Amino acid sequence: MLEHLFKEGVMVVKKDYQACKHIEMEDVPNLHVMMILRSLASRNYLSEIYSWQWHYYTLTNEGIEYLREVLHLPAQVFPSTLTK
């Protein structure tokens, strides 16, 4: 899930605790994605916008650095939201 978040730079999650699967990653339960993204947002690694039962998360600069450390990525790799 963290690889997908770093690759895209953004992620959406529906506020549905009962959903079996996440809309983008069908092998991960929606609740797990919600809790991981909430945890990252509370540490200011993600910015969050909430509208109509959907959470929209975007990586911050601190989040990019954190995920590079966790995923052991070089400094030349950026999320697709920051590349042309």
TIRO-2110 file (N, C-alpha, C; in Angstrom, 1 decimal):
// TIRO-2110
0.8, -1.2, 0.0, N, 1, A
0.0, 0.0, 0.0, CA, 1, A
0.9, 1.3, 0.0, C, 1, A
2.0, 1.2, 0.8, N, 2, A
2.8, 2.4, 0.8, CA, 2, A
3.5, 2.7, -0.5, C, 2, A
3.8, 1.6, -1.2, N, 3, A
4.4, 1.7, -2.6, CA, 3, A
3.4, 2.4, -3.5, C, 3, A
2.2, 2.0, -3.4, N, 4, A
1.1, 2.6, -4.3, CA, 4, A
1.0, 4.1, -3.9, C, 4, A
1.0, 4.4, -2.7, N, 5, A
0.8, 5.8, -2.2, CA, 5, A
2.0, 6.6, -2.7, C, 5, A
3.2, 6.1, -2.6, N, 6, A
4.4, 6.9, -3.1, CA, 6, A
4.4, 7.0, -4.6, C, 6, A
4.0, 6.0, -5.3, N, 7, A
4.0, 6.0, -6.8, CA, 7, A
3.0, 7.1, -7.3, C, 7, A
1.8, 7.1, -6.7, N, 8, A
0.7, 8.0, -7.2, CA, 8, A
0.8, 9.4, -6.5, C, 8, A
1.2, 9.4, -5.3, N, 9, A
1.3, 10.7, -4.6, CA, 9, A
0.0, 11.1, -3.9, C, 9, A
-1.1, 10.5, -4.3, N, 10, A
-2.4, 10.8, -3.8, CA, 10, A
-3.2, 9.5, -3.6, C, 10, A
-4.2, 9.5, -2.7, N, 11, A
-5.0, 8.4, -2.5, CA, 11, A
-6.4, 8.8, -2.0, C, 11, A
-7.4, 8.1, -2.4, N, 12, A
-8.8, 8.4, -1.9, CA, 12, A
-9.3, 7.2, -1.1, C, 12, A
-10.1, 7.4, -0.1, N, 13, A
-10.7, 6.3, 0.6, CA, 13, A
-12.1, 6.7, 1.0, C, 13, A
-13.0, 5.8, 0.8, N, 14, A
-14.4, 6.1, 1.2, CA, 14, A
-14.6, 5.8, 2.7, C, 14, A
-15.4, 6.7, 3.4, N, 15, A
-15.6, 6.5, 4.8, CA, 15, A
-16.7, 5.4, 4.9, C, 15, A
-16.2, 4.1, 4.8, N, 16, A
-17.1, 3.0, 4.9, CA, 16, A
-16.3, 1.9, 5.6, C, 16, A
-16.7, 1.8, 6.9, N, 17, A
-16.0, 0.8, 7.8, CA, 17, A
-16.3, -0.6, 7.4, C, 17, A
-17.4, -0.9, 6.7, N, 18, A
-17.8, -2.2, 6.4, CA, 18, A
-17.4, -2.7, 5.1, C, 18, A
-16.8, -1.9, 4.2, N, 19, A
-16.4, -2.3, 2.9, CA, 19, A
-15.3, -3.3, 3.0, C, 19, A
-15.4, -4.4, 2.2, N, 20, A
-14.5, -5.5, 2.2, CA, 20, A
-13.2, -5.1, 1.5, C, 20, A
-13.3, -4.3, 0.4, N, 21, A
-12.1, -4.0, -0.3, CA, 21, A
-12.0, -2.5, -0.6, C, 21, A
-10.7, -2.1, -0.7, N, 22, A
-10.5, -0.7, -1.1, CA, 22, A
-10.7, -0.6, -2.6, C, 22, A
-11.1, 0.6, -3.0, N, 23, A
-11.5, 0.8, -4.4, CA, 23, A
-10.3, 0.7, -5.4, C, 23, A
-9.1, 1.1, -5.0, N, 24, A
-7.9, 1.0, -5.8, CA, 24, A
-7.1, -0.3, -5.6, C, 24, A
-7.1, -0.8, -4.4, N, 25, A
-6.3, -2.0, -4.1, CA, 25, A
-7.2, -3.0, -3.5, C, 25, A
-7.6, -3.9, -4.4, N, 26, A
-8.6, -4.9, -4.0, CA, 26, A
-8.2, -6.0, -3.1, C, 26, A
-6.9, -6.1, -2.8, N, 27, A
-6.4, -7.1, -1.9, CA, 27, A
-6.2, -6.6, -0.5, C, 27, A
-6.6, -5.3, -0.2, N, 28, A
-6.4, -4.7, 1.1, CA, 28, A
-7.8, -4.2, 1.5, C, 28, A
-8.2, -4.6, 2.8, N, 29, A
-9.5, -4.1, 3.3, CA, 29, A
-9.5, -2.6, 3.4, C, 29, A
-10.7, -2.0, 3.1, N, 30, A
-10.8, -0.5, 3.2, CA, 30, A
-10.5, 0.0, 4.6, C, 30, A
-10.9, -0.7, 5.6, N, 31, A
-10.6, -0.2, 7.0, CA, 31, A
-9.1, -0.1, 7.2, C, 31, A
-8.3, -1.1, 6.7, N, 32, A
-6.9, -1.0, 6.9, CA, 32, A
-6.3, 0.2, 6.2, C, 32, A
-6.8, 0.5, 5.0, N, 33, A
-6.3, 1.7, 4.3, CA, 33, A
-6.7, 2.9, 5.0, C, 33, A
-7.9, 3.0, 5.5, N, 34, A
-8.3, 4.2, 6.3, CA, 34, A
-7.4, 4.4, 7.5, C, 34, A
-7.1, 3.4, 8.3, N, 35, A
-6.4, 3.5, 9.5, CA, 35, A
-4.9, 3.9, 9.2, C, 35, A
-4.3, 3.3, 8.2, N, 36, A
-2.9, 3.7, 7.8, CA, 36, A
-2.8, 5.1, 7.3, C, 36, A
-3.8, 5.5, 6.5, N, 37, A
-3.7, 6.9, 6.0, CA, 37, A
-4.0, 7.9, 7.1, C, 37, A
-4.9, 7.6, 8.0, N, 38, A
-5.2, 8.4, 9.2, CA, 38, A
-4.0, 8.6, 10.0, C, 38, A
-3.2, 7.5, 10.2, N, 39, A
-2.0, 7.6, 11.0, CA, 39, A
-1.0, 8.4, 10.4, C, 39, A
-0.8, 8.3, 9.1, N, 40, A
0.2, 9.1, 8.3, CA, 40, A
-0.2, 10.6, 8.3, C, 40, A
-1.5, 10.8, 8.2, N, 41, A
-2.0, 12.2, 8.3, CA, 41, A
-1.8, 12.9, 9.6, C, 41, A
-1.9, 12.1, 10.7, N, 42, A
-1.8, 12.6, 12.0, CA, 42, A
-0.3, 13.0, 12.3, C, 42, A
0.6, 12.4, 11.6, N, 43, A
2.1, 12.7, 11.7, CA, 43, A
2.5, 13.8, 10.6, C, 43, A
1.5, 14.4, 10.0, N, 44, A
1.7, 15.4, 8.9, CA, 44, A
2.5, 14.9, 7.7, C, 44, A
2.4, 13.6, 7.4, N, 45, A
3.0, 13.1, 6.2, CA, 45, A
2.0, 13.2, 5.0, C, 45, A
0.7, 13.4, 5.3, N, 46, A
-0.3, 13.5, 4.3, CA, 46, A
-1.2, 14.8, 4.7, C, 46, A
-1.6, 15.4, 3.6, N, 47, A
-2.7, 16.4, 3.9, CA, 47, A
-4.0, 15.8, 3.5, C, 47, A
-5.1, 16.1, 4.2, N, 48, A
-6.4, 15.5, 4.1, CA, 48, A
-7.4, 16.5, 3.8, C, 48, A
-8.3, 16.1, 2.8, N, 49, A
-9.5, 16.9, 2.5, CA, 49, A
-10.6, 15.9, 2.6, C, 49, A
-11.7, 16.3, 3.3, N, 50, A
-12.9, 15.4, 3.5, CA, 50, A
-14.1, 16.0, 2.8, C, 50, A
-14.8, 15.3, 1.9, N, 51, A
-15.9, 15.8, 1.3, CA, 51, A
-16.9, 14.6, 0.9, C, 51, A
-18.1, 14.7, 1.3, N, 52, A
-19.2, 13.8, 0.9, CA, 52, A
-18.8, 12.3, 1.1, C, 52, A
-18.3, 12.0, 2.3, N, 53, A
-18.0, 10.7, 2.7, CA, 53, A
-16.7, 10.1, 2.1, C, 53, A
-15.9, 11.0, 1.5, N, 54, A
-14.6, 10.5, 0.9, CA, 54, A
-13.5, 11.3, 1.5, C, 54, A
-12.4, 10.6, 1.8, N, 55, A
-11.2, 11.3, 2.3, CA, 55, A
-10.2, 11.3, 1.1, C, 55, A
-9.6, 12.5, 0.9, N, 56, A
-8.7, 12.7, -0.2, CA, 56, A
-7.3, 13.0, 0.5, C, 56, A
-6.3, 12.2, 0.3, N, 57, A
-5.0, 12.4, 0.9, CA, 57, A
-4.0, 12.7, -0.2, C, 57, A
-3.1, 13.6, 0.2, N, 58, A
-2.0, 14.0, -0.7, CA, 58, A
-0.7, 14.0, 0.1, C, 58, A
0.4, 13.5, -0.5, N, 59, A
1.7, 13.4, 0.2, CA, 59, A
2.2, 14.9, 0.4, C, 59, A
2.7, 15.1, 1.6, N, 60, A
3.5, 16.3, 1.8, CA, 60, A
5.0, 16.1, 1.6, C, 60, A
5.8, 17.1, 1.6, N, 61, A
7.2, 17.0, 1.5, CA, 61, A
7.8, 16.1, 2.5, C, 61, A
7.3, 16.2, 3.8, N, 62, A
7.8, 15.3, 4.9, CA, 62, A
7.4, 13.9, 4.6, C, 62, A
6.2, 13.7, 4.0, N, 63, A
5.7, 12.4, 3.7, CA, 63, A
6.5, 11.7, 2.6, C, 63, A
7.0, 12.5, 1.7, N, 64, A
7.8, 11.9, 0.6, CA, 64, A
9.1, 11.5, 1.2, C, 64, A
9.7, 12.3, 2.0, N, 65, A
11.0, 11.9, 2.7, CA, 65, A
10.8, 10.7, 3.5, C, 65, A
9.7, 10.6, 4.3, N, 66, A
9.5, 9.5, 5.2, CA, 66, A
9.3, 8.2, 4.4, C, 66, A
8.5, 8.2, 3.3, N, 67, A
8.3, 7.0, 2.5, CA, 67, A
9.6, 6.6, 1.8, C, 67, A
10.4, 7.6, 1.4, N, 68, A
11.7, 7.2, 0.8, CA, 68, A
12.6, 6.4, 1.8, C, 68, A
12.6, 6.8, 3.0, N, 69, A
13.3, 6.1, 4.1, CA, 69, A
12.7, 4.7, 4.3, C, 69, A
11.4, 4.6, 4.4, N, 70, A
10.8, 3.3, 4.7, CA, 70, A
10.9, 2.4, 3.5, C, 70, A
10.8, 2.9, 2.3, N, 71, A
10.8, 2.0, 1.1, CA, 71, A
12.2, 1.9, 0.5, C, 71, A
13.2, 2.6, 1.1, N, 72, A
14.6, 2.5, 0.7, CA, 72, A
14.7, 2.9, -0.8, C, 72, A
14.2, 4.1, -1.1, N, 73, A
14.2, 4.7, -2.5, CA, 73, A
15.2, 5.8, -2.6, C, 73, A
15.9, 5.9, -3.7, N, 74, A
16.8, 7.0, -3.9, CA, 74, A
16.2, 8.4, -4.0, C, 74, A
16.9, 9.4, -3.8, N, 75, A
16.4, 10.8, -3.7, CA, 75, A
15.9, 11.2, -5.1, C, 75, A
16.3, 10.5, -6.2, N, 76, A
15.9, 10.9, -7.5, CA, 76, A
14.5, 10.5, -7.9, C, 76, A
13.9, 9.6, -7.1, N, 77, A
12.5, 9.1, -7.3, CA, 77, A
11.5, 10.0, -6.7, C, 77, A
10.5, 10.4, -7.5, N, 78, A
9.4, 11.3, -7.0, CA, 78, A
8.1, 10.6, -7.3, C, 78, A
7.0, 11.0, -6.6, N, 79, A
5.6, 10.6, -6.9, CA, 79, A
5.2, 11.1, -8.3, C, 79, A
4.3, 10.5, -8.9, N, 80, A
3.8, 10.9, -10.2, CA, 80, A
3.1, 12.3, -10.2, C, 80, A
2.7, 12.8, -9.0, N, 81, A
2.1, 14.1, -8.9, CA, 81, A
3.1, 15.2, -9.1, C, 81, A
4.4, 14.9, -8.9, N, 82, A
5.4, 15.9, -9.0, CA, 82, A
6.2, 15.8, -10.3, C, 82, A
5.9, 14.9, -11.1, N, 83, A
6.7, 14.7, -12.4, CA, 83, A
5.8, 15.1, -13.5, C, 83, A
6.4, 15.4, -14.7, N, 84, A
5.6, 15.7, -15.9, CA, 84, A
5.3, 14.5, -16.7, C, 84, A
END
